[in-house]
Amino acid sequence: LDQLGQIKKAVRQAQNVDIKLFDEARALELQLLNIRESLTGDATRTNRRQTILVPITRRVQNALAGTLGNTYGPTKTHRRDYEIGLENYREILVTMKTLIEVDFEQLKEKLDTAGVPWTTGRRIPEIKGKRTMWYAIYVC
């Protein structure tokens, strides 16, 4: 998400760059934010008096916390919480991997091709033509 923020800023500041790259970065960012919400929840929803789905981390933490200091072991509820959390995680894992390993990499390639200034996480640009080392340092 930090890298996408840098990318959006670089695209806005770049000259002669297709604004669709910004839209792609924003769409990817929104999808990753949804995944983060599934994992950790949205603290602001309760402030807005909206019901929330139980996030994956809370389910797993409840299962763990219920067994700490307990000689009996996990109850059926603790086991079910863990199973639901694991099932939900497996569902978003495929989407998350595709977003990060495929879609995000494709976006970075498009940025390189379009000549968008370098941002963290992208490959180091090569010096072409008569550009000096100082230009390369400036870009990075």
Kinemage of the C-alpha trace (Angstrom):
@kinemage 1
@onewidth
@group {chain A} dominant
@subgroup {mainchain}
@vectorlist {calphas} color= white
{ca leu a 1} P 0.000 0.000 0.000
{ca asp a 2} L 2.906 2.367 0.716
{ca gln a 3} L 4.394 1.644 -2.692
{ca leu a 4} L 1.044 2.288 -4.372
{ca gly a 5} L 0.833 5.642 -2.618
{ca gln a 6} L 4.248 6.561 -4.011
{ca ile a 7} L 3.233 5.336 -7.453
{ca lys a 8} L 0.054 7.423 -7.492
{ca lys a 9} L 2.038 10.504 -6.493
{ca ala a 10} L 4.675 9.835 -9.184
{ca val a 11} L 2.021 9.353 -11.876
{ca arg a 12} L 0.276 12.607 -10.892
{ca gln a 13} L 3.560 14.493 -11.049
{ca ala a 14} L 4.870 12.911 -14.252
{ca gln a 15} L 4.424 14.666 -17.550
{ca asn a 16} L 2.884 13.053 -20.605
{ca val a 17} L 1.783 9.934 -18.726
{ca asp a 18} L -1.564 8.249 -19.317
{ca ile a 19} L -3.814 8.906 -16.311
{ca lys a 20} L -5.125 5.339 -16.645
{ca leu a 21} L -1.994 4.251 -14.763
{ca phe a 22} L -3.234 6.248 -11.772
{ca asp a 23} L -6.647 4.584 -12.087
{ca glu a 24} L -5.020 1.135 -12.190
{ca ala a 25} L -2.948 1.922 -9.103
{ca arg a 26} L -6.027 3.185 -7.262
{ca ala a 27} L -8.075 0.111 -8.206
{ca leu a 28} L -5.299 -2.148 -6.947
{ca glu a 29} L -5.051 -0.103 -3.760
{ca leu a 30} L -8.803 -0.437 -3.115
{ca gln a 31} L -8.659 -4.208 -3.567
{ca leu a 32} L -5.733 -4.470 -1.139
{ca leu a 33} L -7.559 -2.269 1.377
{ca asn a 34} L -10.540 -4.645 1.188
{ca ile a 35} L -8.238 -7.571 1.889
{ca arg a 36} L -6.673 -5.738 4.831
{ca glu a 37} L -10.164 -5.057 6.175
{ca ser a 38} L -10.986 -8.775 5.898
{ca leu a 39} L -7.827 -9.594 7.839
{ca thr a 40} L -7.894 -6.949 10.559
{ca gly a 41} L -11.328 -5.316 10.414
{ca asp a 42} L -12.426 -1.715 10.066
{ca ala a 43} L -12.302 0.151 13.361
{ca thr a 44} L -14.263 3.089 11.966
{ca arg a 45} L -17.392 1.086 11.158
{ca thr a 46} L -18.379 0.654 14.783
{ca asn a 47} L -17.956 4.411 15.264
{ca arg a 48} L -20.446 4.857 12.432
{ca arg a 49} L -22.805 2.389 14.099
{ca gln a 50} L -22.503 -0.174 11.342
{ca thr a 51} L -22.285 -3.878 11.921
{ca ile a 52} L -19.018 -5.500 10.924
{ca leu a 53} L -18.004 -8.951 9.884
{ca val a 54} L -15.640 -10.603 12.314
{ca pro a 55} L -12.142 -10.196 10.873
{ca ile a 56} L -9.886 -13.203 10.415
{ca thr a 57} L -7.319 -12.088 12.992
{ca arg a 58} L -10.003 -11.642 15.657
{ca arg a 59} L -11.344 -15.145 15.074
{ca val a 60} L -7.884 -16.674 15.404
{ca gln a 61} L -7.048 -14.505 18.443
{ca asn a 62} L -10.306 -15.552 20.132
{ca ala a 63} L -9.480 -19.191 19.546
{ca leu a 64} L -5.996 -18.726 20.976
{ca ala a 65} L -6.995 -16.551 23.928
{ca gly a 66} L -9.698 -19.012 24.963
{ca thr a 67} L -7.151 -21.783 25.373
{ca leu a 68} L -4.419 -19.876 27.237
{ca gly a 69} L -4.173 -20.985 30.845
{ca asn a 70} L -6.849 -23.584 30.223
{ca thr a 71} L -6.091 -27.219 30.995
{ca tyr a 72} L -9.164 -28.438 29.130
{ca gly a 73} L -8.061 -27.309 25.678
{ca pro a 74} L -10.036 -25.506 22.994
{ca thr a 75} L -13.809 -25.709 23.118
{ca lys a 76} L -15.947 -26.440 20.070
{ca thr a 77} L -16.509 -22.698 19.718
{ca his a 78} L -12.759 -22.017 19.770
{ca arg a 79} L -12.165 -24.717 17.188
{ca arg a 80} L -14.969 -23.405 14.991
{ca asp a 81} L -13.633 -19.835 15.223
{ca tyr a 82} L -10.224 -21.082 14.106
{ca glu a 83} L -11.715 -23.132 11.257
{ca ile a 84} L -13.751 -20.168 9.994
{ca gly a 85} L -10.704 -17.891 10.207
{ca leu a 86} L -8.570 -20.390 8.323
{ca glu a 87} L -11.252 -20.917 5.669
{ca asn a 88} L -11.650 -17.155 5.167
{ca tyr a 89} L -7.876 -16.701 4.961
{ca arg a 90} L -7.562 -19.386 2.314
{ca glu a 91} L -10.277 -17.652 0.283
{ca ile a 92} L -8.492 -14.284 0.245
{ca leu a 93} L -4.992 -15.749 -0.093
{ca val a 94} L -5.469 -16.581 -3.779
{ca thr a 95} L -6.778 -13.092 -4.508
{ca met a 96} L -4.014 -11.464 -2.480
{ca lys a 97} L -1.273 -13.431 -4.227
{ca thr a 98} L -2.703 -12.589 -7.657
{ca leu a 99} L -2.938 -8.894 -6.807
{ca ile a 100} L 0.616 -8.695 -5.489
{ca glu a 101} L 2.471 -11.194 -7.665
{ca val a 102} L 0.683 -10.599 -10.985
{ca asp a 103} L -1.324 -7.366 -11.121
{ca phe a 104} L 1.128 -5.236 -9.141
{ca glu a 105} L 4.104 -6.535 -11.148
{ca gln a 106} L 2.280 -5.752 -14.404
{ca leu a 107} L 1.545 -2.241 -13.156
{ca lys a 108} L 5.224 -1.700 -12.331
{ca glu a 109} L 6.199 -2.839 -15.842
{ca lys a 110} L 3.694 -0.385 -17.358
{ca leu a 111} L 5.151 2.405 -15.211
{ca asp a 112} L 8.662 1.591 -16.423
{ca thr a 113} L 7.519 1.528 -20.041
{ca ala a 114} L 5.676 4.845 -19.636
{ca gly a 115} L 8.721 6.497 -18.104
{ca val a 116} L 7.140 7.274 -14.739
{ca pro a 117} L 9.837 8.361 -12.253
{ca trp a 118} L 11.273 5.607 -10.101
{ca thr a 119} L 9.493 4.619 -6.873
{ca thr a 120} L 10.363 2.187 -4.110
{ca gly a 121} L 9.969 -1.468 -5.031
{ca arg a 122} L 10.538 -1.040 -8.751
{ca arg a 123} L 13.650 -2.126 -10.566
{ca ile a 124} L 16.488 0.369 -10.746
{ca pro a 125} L 16.350 2.314 -14.038
{ca glu a 126} L 19.139 1.877 -16.544
{ca ile a 127} L 20.995 4.870 -17.950
{ca lys a 128} L 20.359 5.242 -21.664
{ca gly a 129} L 21.949 7.635 -24.106
{ca lys a 130} L 23.991 10.602 -22.900
{ca arg a 131} L 22.535 10.775 -19.424
{ca thr a 132} L 25.092 10.988 -16.665
{ca met a 133} L 25.434 9.196 -13.394
{ca trp a 134} L 23.978 12.300 -11.679
{ca tyr a 135} L 20.729 11.836 -13.570
{ca ala a 136} L 20.500 8.243 -12.356
{ca ile a 137} L 21.101 9.374 -8.775
{ca tyr a 138} L 18.470 12.105 -9.143
{ca val a 139} L 15.872 9.643 -10.481
{ca cys a 140} L 16.483 7.247 -7.599
